[in-house]
Amino acid sequence: MNTNLVTLAVAEPEDFPAFKRELQEAFALAVVAEFGQLPGGPIPDDDDLDTAMAAPGAVVLRILRAGRKVGGAVVTIDEATQHNALDLFFIAVGQHGRGLGFDAWIAIERMYPRTRVWQTHTPYFEKRNIHFYVNKCGFRIVEFFCASHPDPHDAGDLPGGNGEGFRFEKVMS
């Protein structure tokens, strides 16, 4: 077995609590690095995660390396339009810098080969994410959210609360 192989598995509901905790731990790293602390509770909070994971078309995926859980994603698949979304994506704490994110993204693309357009978002301060989506995965920035152009989906739960962020798209060939 190739020990570097990254695969995906649909998460089972009994794995959702661990999935959410690992995602929140991974997201906390960037928030603490930028703002020095979390704003009182985990980001995203459990209610936001539950909503995303239960949304119509949502698929909760585990990212596996050699059968071990190393991250996860929530994608929303629209079978009619094939305009799909990467709603949440994380590599577990302690697993960064090994190429797992890129390999996981390629696995997601392969899992949904009929996708015409992928969409995702990230906060303005997440330079590592911006680099990853644009320079590694081939997304393009298509929208910048700010005070004069607010994101209609922004929960406003990050410190600073300015709601600045980017929307990315990747048109598949």
LINDAVEN-V103781 format. One record per residue. RES is the residue in one small letter. D_LAST is the distance of its C-alpha to the last C-alpha in Angstrom with 2 decimals. Layout:
<<RES & D_LAST> <RES & D_LAST>>
//
This chain:
<<m & 31.38> <n & 29.03> <t & 30.36> <n & 27.33> <l & 24.85> <v & 23.19> <t & 22.74> <l & 22.49> <a & 25.05> <v & 25.53> <a & 28.53> <e & 31.73> <p & 33.69> <e & 36.52> <d & 34.22> <f & 33.27> <p & 36.27> <a & 35.49> <f & 31.77> <k & 32.78> <r & 35.42> <e & 33.14> <l & 30.48> <q & 33.30> <e & 34.71> <a & 31.44> <f & 30.96> <a & 34.66> <l & 34.30> <a & 32.31> <v & 34.50> <v & 37.69> <a & 36.55> <e & 35.89> <f & 38.72> <g & 41.23> <q & 41.37> <l & 39.78> <p & 40.86> <g & 43.07> <g & 40.74> <p & 37.49> <i & 34.17> <p & 32.53> <d & 35.59> <d & 35.95> <d & 35.78> <d & 32.42> <l & 31.06> <d & 32.60> <t & 31.07> <a & 27.51> <m & 27.97> <a & 29.45> <a & 27.11> <p & 25.71> <g & 22.55> <a & 23.28> <v & 22.96> <v & 24.98> <l & 23.78> <r & 25.89> <i & 24.53> <l & 26.70> <r & 27.62> <a & 29.90> <g & 30.58> <r & 31.73> <k & 30.36> <v & 28.94> <g & 27.00> <g & 25.18> <a & 22.61> <v & 22.63> <v & 19.43> <t & 19.53> <i & 17.57> <d & 17.61> <e & 17.39> <a & 17.74> <t & 15.05> <q & 12.70> <h & 13.03> <n & 14.37> <a & 16.51> <l & 17.71> <d & 21.29> <l & 23.23> <f & 22.58> <f & 25.35> <i & 26.66> <a & 30.35> <v & 33.08> <g & 34.05> <q & 30.72> <h & 28.97> <g & 28.32> <r & 27.40> <g & 23.62> <l & 23.53> <g & 21.35> <f & 18.45> <d & 19.01> <a & 19.23> <w & 15.97> <i & 14.21> <a & 16.36> <i & 15.36> <e & 11.60> <r & 12.89> <m & 15.36> <y & 13.01> <p & 10.18> <r & 10.07> <t & 9.34> <r & 7.48> <v & 9.14> <w & 11.46> <q & 14.70> <t & 17.69> <h & 20.97> <t & 23.50> <p & 26.98> <y & 27.67> <f & 29.82> <e & 27.33> <k & 26.50> <r & 25.47> <n & 22.83> <i & 21.61> <h & 21.40> <f & 19.63> <y & 16.86> <v & 16.37> <n & 17.37> <k & 16.50> <c & 13.53> <g & 11.52> <f & 12.52> <r & 14.12> <i & 17.52> <v & 17.61> <e & 21.15> <f & 24.40> <f & 27.05> <c & 30.68> <a & 34.09> <s & 33.36> <h & 29.95> <p & 30.36> <d & 27.78> <p & 28.77> <h & 28.03> <d & 29.96> <a & 32.76> <g & 34.64> <d & 35.75> <l & 35.09> <p & 38.08> <g & 38.36> <g & 36.77> <n & 35.12> <g & 31.86> <e & 29.80> <g & 26.24> <f & 22.60> <r & 19.70> <f & 16.28> <e & 12.78> <k & 9.42> <v & 6.55> <m & 3.79> <s & 0.00>>
//
